[in-house]
């Protein structure tokens, strides 16, 4: 479907607002350049469903620009995560769309990703991340309690109780 440049500008402005509000970041003026290394896109998909992209190559102060290979890996990981989450193949952009800053295609892909995330109820809460808020839903509590195995928790409690008894015995 052909779209007018004005409609594309509106979509790109909406894309910027969505990314900045969801990730609570401020993107550089050139949105295409900000997205071309794939880092922000990977962070977005992980915001929608944590650990969808396990490895994200991020620029460092020492090396502020990622190599083209790392940019491509980030973008490919983002696209793979989109497919796994159920974004239809017609809405998934291609790697070159992101790397070459073709924002209308990227915007369509991100919009489809957000729609799929909302349909599946996997969008993280706006104000508080799932894993850190004590007032989150019960599914959040079950996911955070599975971070440590039950056996380890039992061992830790037993060891702390033993240390407490030993401390009380030695210093009283």
C-alpha positions, 0 to 999 in steps of 0.5 A: 500500500502506497502512503503519502510522505505526510502519513509516513512522517506521522507514523515515524513521529508516532514510532519515536513517541512509542519507543521513548515512552515505552523504554523511557529513553530519549532518542537522537534527532535522526531516528533512522540512525538511532535504530540502525544498530538494532539496540533500541529495537532489541530493548523494545522486544525485551520490554514486551517480553523479557529475555526474547533477545538474550544477547544485545550488542551495545555500544560502549564509551570506548567504542561508541559505534558498533561494527556492521556485523554486530548491528546486523546480529542485533537486527536479526535477533530482533526480527527473529524475536518478532517472528517468535512472538507471532508478528506476521511475516508480512509485517516483519521488515527485512534486515536491510530496512533497519540497517538502511534506515527505511523507517516506514517498514520499521514502523510497521513492524514495531506497530505489529509487534506492539499489537501482538504483545498487547493481544497476548497480554505480554506488554510490561507495565508502563510505570513499573517493570514486572520483575521489580515491583512488589505490587505487580500481578501474581504472574509477576510474583511467580516469575520472580520466585522462580529465579532461585531454586527452592533447594537453594532457598532452603539451604540459605535459610538453614545456613543463616539460622546456623550462623545466628545460633553460632553467633548467639552461642559465642557472643552471649 
